[in-house]
């Protein structure tokens, strides 16, 4: 049985809302993900592990550090 926390980490990215400024539309158009606004300061990107990995690379190319 997979560890739920590990599975969750491979299917979502949580980051400050301001980091997605100007990128949200590109993310939703280019990748099979859903972007949810959790509150005034936080967004959650949800998708398959393959899509989340690709999104992480996309964000890194745009200077957004996920570590």
Backbone as a ProteinNet text record, in pm:
[ID]
protein_1_A
[PRIMARY]
XXXXXXXXXXXXXXXXXXXXXXXXXXXXXXXXXXXXXXXXXXXXXXXXXXXXXXXXXXXXXXXXXXX
[TERTIARY]
84.9	0	89.2	67.6	150.4	122.9	225.1	214.4	131.5	20.2	-65.7	7.1	98.8	170	258.1	323.7	409.4	325	211.4	121.6	70.7	32.8	-15.9	92.4	216.5	326.6	350.8	319.3	342.8	224.6	115.3	-2.4	-44.8	32.6	-2.6	120.8	106.4	206.4	131.3	178	118.4	222.8	182	275.9	204.1	279	217	147.5	33.1	-48.7	26.9	105.6	179.7	281.9	329.7	425.3	363.9	232.5	165.4	120.9	152	111.8	161	68.2	100.5	127	129.4	158.3	37.8	-62.5	-175.1	-243	-269.3	-336.8	-253.2	-121.8	-32.6	-32.9	-30.8	-33.3	-158.3	-272.6	-398.8	-416.2	-355.4	-365.4	-268	-148.9	-43.1	-36.3	-94.5	-85.3	-224.1	-240.5	-368.1	-370.4	-382.6	-386.3	-500.9	-534.3	-632.7	-564.9	-587.8	-530.1	-642.6	-631.2	-728.7	-667.9	-744.8	-703.9	-754.9	-662.9	-700.1	-744.4	-673.6	-708.2	-644.7	-634.5	-580.1	-432.5	-362.1	-217.3	-165.2	-248.1	-199	-279.3	-207.9	-270.2	-224.9	-308.8	-277.3	-294.7	-191.1	-195.6	-209.6	-313.6	-342.1	-342.4	-276.3	-272	-207.7	-189.9	-125.8	21.7	86.3	229.1	313.6	279.6	353.9	335.6	212.5	184.9	247.9	241.9	300.9	452.2	516.1	659.7	689.3	609.6	627.9	601.1	499.2	468.6	583.5	639.4	752.1	869.7	895.7	1003.4	969.8	845.1	799.2	818.9	777.5	791.1	938.1	1022.8	1165.9	1226.2	1183.9	1233.2	1191.7	1083.2	1034.9	1081.4	1179	1241.5	1166.7	1073.2	997.4	1055.8	1112.6	1176.7	1073.2	1060	961	1018	1144.9	1206.4	1170
-117.8	0	123.8	215.4	336.6	429.4	503.5	601.5	720.5	755.8	865.3	998.9	1029.8	1156.7	1161.9	1052.3	1045.7	1056.5	989.8	996.6	1139.2	1203.8	1341.5	1433.8	1414.7	1498.2	1480.5	1364.1	1341	1384	1426.7	1465.9	1610.3	1685.6	1825.7	1909.8	2038	2137.7	2248.9	2286.4	2397.5	2508.1	2627.8	2738.1	2870.7	2975.3	3106.8	3151.9	3210.1	3254	3351.6	3438.3	3537.8	3474.4	3352.7	3284.5	3249	3232.1	3195.6	3316.1	3433.7	3555.9	3551.6	3555.2	3551.9	3414.4	3310.7	3174.7	3081.2	3117.4	3026.3	2984.7	3079.3	3047.8	2952.5	2975.5	2886.8	2746.2	2737.1	2605.1	2527.7	2593	2524	2493.1	2571.6	2546	2438	2435.1	2345.7	2211	2202.4	2079.4	2035.5	1906.4	1851.7	1860.9	1984.2	2009.9	2104.5	2109.3	2203.7	2289.5	2420	2512.5	2564.5	2539.8	2585.4	2696.4	2799.7	2903	2859.7	2833.4	2782.6	2895.7	3006.6	3125	3244.2	3355.9	3476.9	3466.6	3370.5	3365.4	3235	3132.1	2999.9	2939.5	2872	2796.7	2651.6	2564.6	2421.9	2378.2	2316.3	2261.3	2111.1	2054.7	1911.8	1846.4	1730.3	1654.5	1519	1445.7	1314.5	1333.5	1229.8	1242.5	1286.5	1238.7	1276.9	1425.6	1474.1	1615.6	1704.1	1662.1	1741.2	1753.4	1647.3	1652.8	1752.1	1749.2	1842.6	1986.1	2006.1	2140	2190.2	2104	2143.3	2189.7	2120.8	2161.3	2295	2313.1	2438.5	2554	2533.4	2637.2	2669.2	2565.5	2586.6	2670.5	2645.1	2724.7	2870.9	2895.9	3032.5	3090	3025.3	3079.4	3055.9	2960.9	2932	2808	2825.8	2718.3	2644.9	2515.6	2436.6	2366.1	2377.9	2305.5	2360.7
0	0	0	-96.2	-100.7	16.9	52.8	159.8	109.7	175.1	127.9	113.5	203.5	194.9	70.2	40.8	-78	-204.8	-208	-322	-340.5	-232.6	-238.3	-292.1	-250.2	-297.3	-446.9	-500.8	-643.2	-729.8	-668.5	-746.1	-722.1	-646.2	-623.2	-594.4	-622.9	-587.1	-516.2	-399.5	-325.1	-320.7	-361.5	-364.3	-344.4	-312.9	-295.5	-423.3	-408.9	-522.3	-611.8	-551.9	-629.3	-723.1	-692.5	-779.6	-914	-919.4	-1044.2	-1125.8	-1078.3	-1148.2	-1293.2	-1386.9	-1528.3	-1585.2	-1502.5	-1549.5	-1541.6	-1465.9	-1441.7	-1571.9	-1660.2	-1785.4	-1871.4	-1875.3	-1950.4	-1891.7	-1759.4	-1694.1	-1731.4	-1719.5	-1746.6	-1894.7	-1982.9	-2126.4	-2173.6	-2115.7	-2162.6	-2092.1	-1973	-1893.8	-1849.3	-1828.5	-1779.8	-1626.8	-1577.5	-1433.7	-1402.2	-1275.4	-1225.2	-1120.4	-1128.1	-1031.4	-943	-813.3	-715.1	-630.9	-606.4	-512.2	-375.5	-284	-151.5	-59.9	-64.8	14.4	-54.9	12.2	-50.3	-85.6	-27.9	-47.9	-108.2	-120.8	-158.9	-274.1	-364.7	-474.1	-467.7	-520.5	-528.6	-673.3	-729	-863.8	-848.6	-908.9	-894.5	-1031.7	-1040.7	-1164.9	-1142.8	-1250.5	-1240.9	-1206.3	-1155.6	-1123.8	-1243.8	-1363	-1483.3	-1511.7	-1503.1	-1527.7	-1420.8	-1295.8	-1187	-1205.7	-1249.1	-1275.1	-1387.7	-1493.8	-1605.6	-1561.1	-1477.9	-1426.7	-1339.6	-1257.2	-1172.5	-1258.3	-1368.1	-1458.5	-1525.1	-1566.2	-1624.8	-1526.5	-1403.3	-1301	-1274.7	-1271.2	-1249	-1361.8	-1485.4	-1598.7	-1587.4	-1513.2	-1493.3	-1359.5	-1297.5	-1177	-1047.8	-1047.1	-925.9	-859.8	-741.6	-667.4	-582.5	-600.6	-527	-405.5	-382.1	-269.8	-137
[MASK]
+++++++++++++++++++++++++++++++++++++++++++++++++++++++++++++++++++

